[in-house]
């Protein structure tokens, strides 16, 4: 199975994204996929098979794994037998370049640099250290602002110092940083720069030197979604940032994000976010209160 490119959407200009995933099987939540962000995954409930790069191993509760950029991964659950019928995992995602060259170049960040290098091959934290790291992960999930950043740093410190098992050999190299990934990156950059304008698939196909038909097949094969769906996701992501960080009228936000009428915007927003724009704004205002 060819891995799909996942587009990770961060809320309101945040650098960290934490998801508490509950489902009957993890394969209902995701297929084999990759993304340019780093990811930390902690299993709360469920067991089965974990696939990271070329590594295939069983997983169980307390399994904590860190995955670097563009490293294909998937969790496949066994049938749940604990009576709840659910599998659960905590997932933290953050941009690989969020630390900056100056910070990583500082002598005090040597272990952090080594941690990120290890993540490029994927690693599993020791079972003794996983609960401590999971505590910091939960703190990241339930805090905001400087407290969240402090919890994130404490988590990274624990990961740096804890024993770990590398999941792929040093010779492993993901082939998902090739021309296809560069094409997707170019398309994403173009769409984000032109969210308020009319974005035509034919023009985007020209941008990456493909015919419209070839681009349509390529994009769906690489991302698992149509180009139109992708554009809507990015537009709604931008709308979420504006709803949470500004007092602009919802109709103005809709127009700025490329929607010609409010009813279409509301429909697309509800499809993707499972709530109305007003409900989304109210939720985030309550968080800041």
N, C-alpha and C positions, 0 to 999 in steps of 0.2 A: 504493500500500500504506500503510495506517495504521500508524504506529509503535507498538510495544508498550512498556509501562512495565516496566522491569527493576528488580527488588528486589536491591540490592547487599548482600550479607551480609559483615560484618566479623567476624573471629575474635577472641575473647577481649578484647573492649573496645578493639581496635586502631582507630586512626584511618586507617591506610594499608593498602591492599590491593593486592598486586602479583600478577599472573597471567602465567605464561609459557604462551601458547596454541600448541599444535602440532596441526594438523589438515590434511586434504587440501585443503580450501578453507575460507576464513573464513566463508562462508555456512552451513557445517555447524555452526559455533559460535554464530552469532547471526543474527537477522533485523534489519530496521530497528527501532531501539529508542531509548529515552531513559531518563534517571534523574536524580534531584536531585543526584547527586554530580558533581564535576569528574572529568575523565578525561584521561590522557596516554597516547597509543598510539605505539609505535615498531615499525616493520616490520623484522624480521630476515630473513625469506625470503618470497618471493612477490611477485606484481604483479597489478594489476587495476584496479578502479574504486572510488574512495572517495566516499561520500555523507555530507555533513555539512550539515544544514539544507537550503538550496536549492542548495548547491554540489555539483557532480559533477565529479570530476577523476580522472586516473589516479594510481596509487601504485606504488611500487617499494621495494626495500630501502633503508634509511636514511631513510625517510619518517617524520617525527615530527610529530604533531598534538596540540593541546590542545583539549578540548571542555568547554564550560561546562555548568551545570545545565540539564536538560530540553531539550537540543539534540539532535534526532534524528540518528542516525548509523549507518553500516553500511559494511563492507568486503566487496567482491565479488571473489573471486580469479579470475584466469585459470588455465588448466591449468598445473600445475607442471611445469617441464621441466629442473630442475637434477639430476635423478636420485634425489633423496630422496623425492619424492612428497609432501612436506610443505610447508605454509606455516607461518610462525612470527611471532608478535608478542608484545611485552611491553606489558602494560596496567597502569597505576597509577590507582587510584581513591581519592578522598578527599572527605569532606564539604565542601561549599562554605562552610559556616559554621565550619570548624574553627579559623580564625584568631582569631575574636572581633572585636567592634566596636572595642575599645580598641586592639588591635594594628593593625588596618587604619586606625584614625584617627590613629595616630602618624605624625609627619612622615617618619620614617625608612622607613615602609612605603608611601610614595607609589607606588613602582614596582610593588610587589606588588599594590596596589589596581588599578593600570592593567592589570597582567597578567590579573587575574581579570575585569576589564571586557572585555578583548580576547577572553578565552576564551568569553564569552557569545555571540560571533559565530563562534567557532572560528578557529584559526590554525594555519598550518604553519610550522615552524621552518626557517631556511635550511639548505641541505644541508651547508654548512661547519660550522655550529654543532651539527647533530644528533648527530654522534659524541661530542662533549663532554657534551651533555645525556644521551646514552645511557649513558655511563660512570657518571654520578651515579645514573641510574635503576637500573642493575645494583647499585650500592652500596646503594640503598634495598632492593632485592630480597634481598640476601645479608647484611644486618646487622639488628640489633635494638636496642631501647632508645634511648639517647642517640645512639649511632653512626648508627642509622637516621634519627633526626630531623635529625642534622647533615648526612647525605647528602641528605635531603629539602630542607633549606634551601639547600644548595649547588646542587641541581637547580633550585629556584625562582629562585635568583640568576642562573644561566645563562640560564634562560628569559626573565627580565626584561631582560637586557642584549643578548640575541642578536637579529639581524634576523629578522623574521617577516612572513608574508603572511597577511592576513585572508581568511577563506574566504567570509564573507557580508558584505553592505554594512551600514553603520551603521543603516539603516532596517529591517533584518531583525528580526523578533520571532517567537519560537517561540509557537505557540498551545497548547502543552502545559503551561501553568500555569493553565489554566482550571478550571471547576467540576469536571470529571472528575478532574483531578489532586488537587483539594482533597478530593473524596470518597475517593479512594484513601488520601490522607494521614490522613483521619479514621478510616477503617477500620483502617489499619495501627496507629495510635495505640491504638485500642480493643483490638485483638488483643494487642498487646504488654503492655497493662495487665492483661489477663485470661488470660494463658497457662496458669495453673494451674487455671482454671475450665473449665466446659463452655461452648464458644462456639457458639452457634446461628446459622445463616445467616439465619433469619427475624428475629432480634433485630438483627443487623447491617444488614439491609436496611432495617428501621425507622429505624435510626440515620441513614441517608442519604436517608430519605424515598422509598424505592422498594419496590415489591412484591418478594417473593422471586424470582419468575420474571424480572422486569426486572433485578434486581440480579445474578442468575446470568449473564445474557447480557452485561450491562455489564461485570462483573468479568473474565470470560473474554476479552471483546473488548479490554479495556484492558491486561491483563497477560499474556494468552496462556496462562493456567493457571486451574484451578478454584479456588474459594475454599478448599475443603478442602486442596488441595495447598499453597496459600499459607500456611494456618495451620500445617501440618506443617513447612514450611520455617522459619517464625519460631520454632516450638518447638524444632526441632533446632538452630537458630542459638543460642538461649539455652542449650540443653544443652551445646553446644560451649564456650561461655564458662565455664560452671560446671565442666566437665570439666578445662579448662585452668588455671583459677584457684583451684579449691577442692579439698579432699580428701573432699568429701561422697561417700557411697556412691552408686553408679550408680542403684540402685533409688530412692533419695530424689530424685535429680535428675530421674528419669523422672516421678515423681509431681508434683514442683514445676513441671514443664514441661507438665503436662496429660495425661499418659499413665496410664491406669488399670491397666495391667499391663506388666510388663517385656518380655515377648515382643513386644508391639506396638511398644514403644519401640525395641527392638533392630532390628526389621525396618525401621521407618521411618528410623532412623539410618543403617543400612547402605545403604538405597536412595539416600539423599541424599549421604552423605559417602563412600560406597564403602569403608567400613571399620567395624569394630565400635566401640562406645564405649570399650572397654578399649584397643584399638589407638590410638584417637585420643588418649586421655589419655597413653599411654606415649610417643607421638611428641612431644607437647608438653613432657613432662617431660624428654625427651632434649635438646630445643632449649634448655631453661633450664639444663641441667647444664653 
